[in-house]
């Protein structure tokens, strides 16, 4: 599936007629233009709360609106501005974060100081070409942090004493509702271990 920046120029071209358009119209237009299948359109973000395609179209519109080529009178509705017409008159091969970075409003929206390309570190330039939307990046970062935390906890448990491990299991059983206190949870472990051994 195309990244959200790939949707920016087509969304702007859709609005070039000067009429109001909705995100629903934009999604239909983009799905046709990029030949997306129903399965691609239905793919969910890792959170399972939103379709990836819908998220990317929305973020393309949000970035264009903050940069000024689009104007949004109300939620999920947009129209082209004179700035948008000016951008299209340049016949760009692509509208992306780098192109939008020329506009002061967009730099403020993203919290970016005005820098020349030569002054900008290479990793920052790479981030500006990110294929993922901000929401996708946050979800991925959250998943990475959870995975790192799980790996670190597992290593700590493995490096601990057998007594620590036993106490940990008893606490886990209590949290899961097995027993009202440590003694009952401890008996439950003993019965389970004894039952498995007999």
N, C-alpha and C positions, 0 to 999 in steps of 0.2 A: 504494500500500500504506500502511496506517496506520503512524504512527510508534510507537515502543516505548511511549510514555506512554499512547497510546490503548488499549494492551493491558492496562494495569494494573488498571483497574476490572473488566473481564471476568474476568481471572485470579482476582482476589479473590472475585468472585461465584461462580466455579467452585468455589472452596475453601470457600464458605459452608456446605456440607453437613457440614463437620467431618471429612471423610474425607481420607486421604492421596491426593494426586494426583501424576502424573508430568508432566514437560515434554511428553512425547509426547501425553498426553491433552489438555494445555493447547493444544498446536499444532492438534490436530484440532478442538477446541472453537472456537478463535479463527478458524480457516480457515472453518468453517461459519458462525459468527456474522457475519463480515465478508464472506462470499461470495467468498473468494479463489479464483482459478483455479489450475490446476496450474502454469501458466507463472509466475504471481506467486509461488507457493510455491517454485518451483525457481530463481528469480533469485538469482544469486550476488553476494556482496560483490566489490568491485574486485580483491581479492586472489585470488579464485577458490577460496578454501579453505572457505568456509562459505556456506550459504544465508542471504540477508538476513532472510527471515521467521523462521527458526530463531534467528538472532542477536537479533532484536528481542524475541522471546518470552522468551528466556533473560535478556536484560537487564531486562525488566519484572519477572521473578521475582527477580532479584538485588536490584534496588532495593527491592522490597516486603519482601524478607527482611532487608535491612540497616536498613530503617525500623521493622521490627517487626510489620507486619500479617500476614506469613507467617513460618513457621518451617520450616527445612529440616533434617531429621534426617540425611539423606544426599544425595549428589549427585543432582540431577535429580528429587528428590521433595520435595513441600512440603505443608503444611497450614496452615489459618488459625489465628490466635491470638486472644486476647481483644481485643487492640488492633485486629486486622483486623475483628472483629465490631463494635467500637465505630465504626470508620470507616464500615462499611456502614450502621450504624444512623443515621448522619447523612444518608444518601441523597444522597451527592455526585453531581453530574452528571458529574464526571471525577475520577479519581485521577491526579495528576501529581507532578512534582518539587516544585512549590510546596507542594502539600498535604503531601507527605512531609517537607518542610523543617521542619514543626512539631516533629518528633521529634529529640531530642538525638542518638540513635544514628545517625540518618541524616546529620545535619549533621557529625558526626565522620567518618563514612564518606566523605563528600564533601569534608571539610576546610573546611567553611564555619563561620565564626563567626556567632553569633546577631545578626541585624540586623533592623531594622524595614524594611518595604517602602519607606518614604520614604527611609531612609538608603542603600538599595541602589542602585547606579548602574543606569541604564536598560539598559546593555549586559549587565550581569550578569543582570538579569531576563530579557533576551532569551535568554541562554545557557541559563537554567533551563528554557526552553520549547523547547529544541532538539529537533528531530524525529529526529535521528540518534543512534544508540547511541554510547557512548564509542569502541568499536572502529571504527565507521564514520567518526567524526570523526578518529581517528588515521590511518586509511588515506587520507582525503581530504587531511589535512595533509601526509602523506608525498608524495602525488602532486603537491600544490601546490609543495612544496619542490623536488622533482625537476624540475618544469617550469620553475621560476624559475632553477634552477641551469643547466639546459640552455640557456635563453635567454641567461643571462649569459655562459656559455662561448662560445656562438655569436657574441655581440657582441665578445668579446675576440679571438676568432680573426679575425673580419672586420677588426678594427682593427689587427691585427698586420702585420708585414712579410711579403713573399712568402717570404723565407728561413725565418721562423718557421713558416709554413704547411707548407713543404716538409719541415722537420724533424719537425713534428707528424705528417705523413702517414707518414714513414719509421718513426717510433716506433710508430704504430698498426699498420703492416704487420708490424713485428717482434713486437708483442704478439699479432697474429693468426697468427703462425707462418710468415710469408713471409720466408725468409732467416734465416741464423744470426747475422748481424751487420749493422751499418748499411750497409756497402758492398754486400752482397748485396741488401738491401732497396732501396737506391738504384738498383742495376742493374735490379731488377724494375720500378721506377717508370719508368725510362728506356725499357726495352723495351716496357712497356705504352703509354707516350706515343708512342714512335716507331712502334709497330705500328699505333696508331690514326691516326697522321698519314699513314702510307704507304699 
